[in-house]
């Protein structure tokens, strides 16, 4: 069996992706191999290609919302079998031994959370990790989740990053009946956030600057859609929210965000801007006892939980699809903020 596969690689900062042969990671008895069915395009892919969050080891194969059909499993793999439809998100390994890993929080591994691309495994050969804009994927069984039967592959893909990134903080910070949640930004993350919060029993208001998303907001289940540049729309919602799910952060708006929250409110930061956070009013934050909470993807168990919750509660991705060979068109589509609301490339 060949130990290389075809992938779409970026060879330098902000360059187009090109087809090239790359090497599989070294096989072991805990491995799963898949033929990639599709892979979602995420903002993280673009940050990595552009080196917006730090250096990238080129050539780099991005893509971390991977759905595939299992073609090979190692001797130690019992949970997954050949023929299963499975998925992989942002992370493909961890130490498995630290307190966080033992508690099912592998995304916070204190030794090395191995990312699905632009990273290296902690094996003897320090193999490079390659993502899902490719024909195949191979990696550790513990980071592979099963896809519910009633999800199409293109709908399932974006749950592996965009979905879990918004599900996890809402669950962690107790959103439910009696909560009022503001979702900042009705886009690739925000359209998930609205659906999750509604399914959890909360009142949900989406905030954006684009007037023509009002009909989408209603279809997604929003109780209201507010244009942040319209003070007359903002004012009735000040001091009413128990939670803000921030999928888009604008530093100049921090005073406005603080005004939106009730006392003891929680601001959940899903967006990771390339610039540092600034302009946070410390007196208001202290006086209202506001919590600003970071959140980071989700451990494999949380990804599986969010998929199962979505299947039961009719949470679905709104998706635009592209053939895998048109990956650069899909990337540009995302750069221009055109998806309604996620883009997925299909093999």
C-alpha positions in Angstrom: 0.0 0.0 0.0 1.3 3.4 -0.9 2.5 5.6 1.9 1.7 8.9 0.1 -1.6 10.5 -0.9 -2.8 13.4 -3.0 -3.6 16.7 -1.1 -4.0 20.4 -1.8 -1.0 22.1 -0.3 -0.1 25.7 0.3 3.6 26.2 -0.4 4.1 29.7 1.0 2.3 32.6 2.8 -1.0 33.4 1.2 -0.3 31.3 -1.9 -3.0 29.3 -3.7 -3.3 25.6 -2.8 -1.8 23.2 -5.3 -2.1 19.4 -5.7 0.9 17.5 -4.4 1.8 14.1 -3.0 2.4 14.1 0.7 3.4 11.4 3.2 1.1 9.6 5.6 2.1 9.6 9.3 3.6 6.4 10.5 1.1 3.6 10.9 0.5 2.1 14.4 -2.1 -0.1 16.0 -4.2 2.8 17.2 -4.6 4.4 13.8 -7.6 4.9 11.6 -7.4 5.7 7.9 -10.2 7.3 5.8 -11.0 8.2 2.3 -12.0 11.8 2.6 -15.6 12.5 1.5 -15.5 16.2 2.2 -13.9 18.9 4.3 -15.3 22.2 5.5 -13.5 25.5 5.0 -12.9 27.4 8.3 -11.4 30.8 9.1 -8.6 29.0 10.8 -7.5 27.7 7.4 -7.1 31.2 6.2 -5.4 32.4 9.3 -2.9 29.6 8.9 -2.2 30.1 5.2 -1.7 33.9 5.9 0.3 33.3 9.0 -2.1 35.6 10.9 -1.7 33.7 14.2 2.0 32.9 13.8 4.5 31.0 11.6 3.3 28.2 9.3 5.5 25.2 8.3 5.0 25.1 4.5 4.0 23.2 2.6 0.9 23.0 4.6 -2.3 21.1 3.9 -5.1 22.8 5.9 -8.7 21.6 6.5 -10.0 20.3 9.8 -13.7 19.6 9.3 -13.1 16.2 7.8 -15.6 13.6 6.9 -14.5 10.3 5.5 -15.2 6.6 5.0 -13.0 4.3 7.1 -10.8 2.1 5.0 -8.3 0.7 7.5 -8.1 0.3 11.3 -5.3 -0.7 13.6 -5.3 -3.8 15.9 -6.3 -1.8 19.0 -9.3 -0.1 17.3 -12.6 -1.6 18.6 -15.0 1.4 18.4 -14.6 2.0 14.7 -14.7 -0.4 11.8 -14.0 -0.4 8.1 -16.9 1.2 6.3 -17.9 3.6 9.1 -18.5 7.2 8.2 -16.4 9.3 10.6 -15.1 12.7 11.2 -12.0 14.6 12.6 -11.8 18.1 13.8 -9.0 20.6 14.7 -7.1 18.1 16.9 -5.6 14.7 16.0 -3.6 13.7 19.1 -2.7 14.6 22.7 -0.5 13.2 25.4 -3.4 11.2 26.9 -1.7 11.3 30.3 -2.1 14.8 31.8 -4.9 15.8 34.1 -6.8 17.5 31.3 -6.6 14.5 29.0 -7.7 12.1 31.7 -10.7 14.3 32.4 -11.8 14.3 28.8 -10.5 17.8 28.0 -7.9 16.8 25.4 -8.2 20.2 23.7 -6.5 21.6 26.7 -3.7 19.0 26.9 -0.9 20.5 29.0 1.8 18.6 27.1 1.0 18.9 23.4 -2.4 19.2 21.8 -1.5 18.1 18.3 -3.4 20.1 15.6 -4.7 18.3 12.5 -2.5 20.5 10.3 0.6 22.7 10.7 1.9 20.5 13.5 3.9 17.4 14.1 3.1 14.2 16.0 5.1 13.2 19.1 6.1 9.9 17.5 9.7 8.7 16.9 9.7 10.2 13.4 8.0 13.5 14.3 5.6 13.1 11.4 4.0 16.2 10.0 0.2 16.6 10.3 -1.8 17.1 7.1 -5.4 18.2 7.0 -8.5 17.3 5.1 -8.2 19.1 1.7 -7.0 15.8 0.4 -8.0 12.4 -0.9 -7.1 10.6 2.4 -6.5 11.1 6.1 -4.8 9.0 8.8 -4.6 9.5 12.5 -5.2 8.4 16.1 -8.5 6.6 16.8 -9.2 8.7 19.9 -9.8 11.8 17.8 -12.2 10.2 15.3 -15.9 10.6 15.9 -18.9 8.8 14.4 -21.3 10.7 12.2 -25.1 10.4 12.8 -26.8 8.4 10.0 -29.3 11.2 9.3 -26.7 13.8 8.6 -25.4 14.2 5.0 -21.6 14.5 5.0 -21.6 18.1 3.8 -24.0 19.1 6.7 -22.0 17.1 9.2 -18.5 18.5 8.3 -18.7 22.0 9.9 -19.9 20.7 13.3 -16.4 19.4 13.8 -15.1 22.9 14.3 -17.7 25.6 13.8 -20.4 23.6 15.5 -18.4 22.5 18.6 -16.7 25.9 19.0 -20.1 27.4 19.6 -21.8 24.5 21.4 -19.2 24.0 24.0 -19.3 27.4 25.8 -23.1 27.6 25.7 -23.1 24.2 27.5 -20.2 25.0 29.8 -21.8 28.3 31.1 -25.2 26.9 31.7 -27.4 28.3 28.9 -30.9 27.1 29.2 -34.5 28.1 30.0 -34.5 31.6 31.5 -31.3 32.6 29.7 -31.2 35.4 27.2 -28.3 35.0 24.7 -26.9 37.6 22.3 -25.1 36.1 19.3 -22.6 38.7 17.9 -22.2 38.0 14.2 -24.7 36.0 12.1 -22.2 34.0 10.1 -20.4 30.7 10.0 -20.2 30.4 13.8 -23.2 32.6 14.6 -25.7 30.6 12.7 -24.7 27.6 14.8 -24.8 29.6 18.0 -28.4 30.8 17.4 -29.6 27.2 16.8 -27.8 25.8 19.8 -29.1 28.4 22.2 -32.7 28.1 21.0 -32.5 24.3 21.3 -31.2 24.7 24.9 -34.3 26.8 25.7 -32.9 30.3 25.7 -34.3 33.5 24.2 -31.9 34.5 21.4 -31.1 37.7 19.7 -28.6 38.0 16.8 -26.5 41.1 16.3 -24.9 42.1 13.0 -24.4 45.0 10.6 -26.0 43.5 7.5 -29.7 44.3 7.0 -30.5 41.5 4.5 -29.8 38.8 7.1 -33.1 39.5 8.9 -35.0 36.7 7.1 -32.2 34.2 7.8 -32.3 35.2 11.4 -36.0 34.3 11.6 -35.5 31.0 9.8 -32.8 30.1 12.2 -35.1 30.8 15.2 -33.9 34.2 16.4 -36.4 36.1 18.7 -35.0 39.3 17.3 -32.3 40.6 14.8 -30.6 43.8 15.7 -28.3 46.0 13.6 -25.5 47.2 15.9 -25.2 50.5 14.1 -28.8 51.4 14.9 -28.9 52.7 18.5 -32.7 52.7 18.5 -32.6 48.9 18.0 -29.8 48.4 20.5 -31.2 50.4 23.4 -34.1 48.1 24.3 -31.7 45.2 24.8 -29.2 46.9 27.1 -28.8 45.2 30.5 -30.9 42.3 29.5 -28.5 39.5 28.4 -27.3 36.7 30.7 -24.8 35.6 28.0 -23.1 36.9 24.9 -21.7 34.5 22.4 -19.1 36.5 20.4 -18.4 35.1 17.0 -17.1 38.5 15.8 -15.3 41.0 18.1 -14.7 44.7 17.2 -12.5 46.3 19.8 -14.2 49.7 19.6 -17.5 48.0 20.6 -16.5 46.7 24.0 -18.3 49.5 25.9 -21.4 48.5 24.0 -20.9 44.8 24.7 -20.6 45.6 28.5 -23.9 47.6 28.4 -25.7 44.6 26.8 -25.0 42.2 29.7 -26.9 42.0 33.0 -25.0 41.8 36.3 -23.1 38.6 36.5 -23.3 38.2 32.7 -20.9 36.0 30.8 -19.1 37.1 27.6 -18.0 34.0 25.7 -15.2 34.7 23.2 -15.3 32.4 20.2 -13.7 34.8 17.8 -9.9 34.9 17.8 -8.9 38.2 16.2 -5.3 38.6 14.9 -5.0 41.8 17.0 -5.0 41.8 20.8 -8.2 42.6 22.6 -8.4 46.3 23.8 -10.8 49.0 24.9 -12.4 46.8 27.6 -13.9 49.1 30.2 -12.6 47.7 33.5 -14.9 49.7 35.8 -18.0 48.5 34.1 -16.7 45.0 33.9 -16.0 45.0 37.7 -19.1 46.9 38.7 -21.4 44.4 36.8 -19.2 41.3 37.8 -18.9 40.4 34.1 -17.0 37.2 33.2 -15.0 37.3 29.9 -14.5 33.6 29.1 -12.3 32.1 26.5 -13.3 28.9 24.7 -11.3 26.7 22.4 -12.8 24.1 20.0 -13.9 20.9 21.8 -12.5 17.6 23.0 -13.5 14.5 21.0 -16.2 13.6 23.5 -17.7 17.1 23.2 -17.7 16.9 19.4 -19.6 13.6 19.6 -22.0 15.1 22.1 -22.7 18.1 20.0 -23.3 16.0 16.9 -25.7 13.8 18.8 -27.5 16.9 20.3 -27.8 18.4 16.8 -29.3 15.2 15.4 -31.9 15.1 18.2 -32.7 18.8 18.1 -32.7 19.5 14.4 -29.6 21.8 14.4 -28.2 21.8 10.9 -25.5 23.5 8.9 -26.5 25.9 6.2 -23.9 25.0 3.6 -22.5 26.0 0.2 -20.6 23.2 -1.5 -17.6 23.2 -4.0 -15.8 20.4 -5.7 -12.5 19.7 -3.9 -10.5 20.7 -7.0 -12.0 24.2 -6.7 -10.6 24.6 -3.2 -9.1 28.0 -4.1 -12.5 29.3 -5.2 -14.0 28.1 -1.9 -11.2 29.8 0.0 -11.8 33.1 -1.8 -15.6 32.7 -1.2 -14.9 32.5 2.5 -12.4 35.4 2.4 -15.1 37.5 0.9 -17.6 36.4 3.7 -20.0 35.1 1.0 -21.1 31.7 2.6 -24.6 31.4 3.9 -23.2 30.0 6.2 -20.4 27.5 5.7 -18.4 26.3 2.7 -17.5 22.6 2.2 -15.4 21.0 -0.5 -16.5 17.6 -1.8 -14.4 14.8 -3.2 
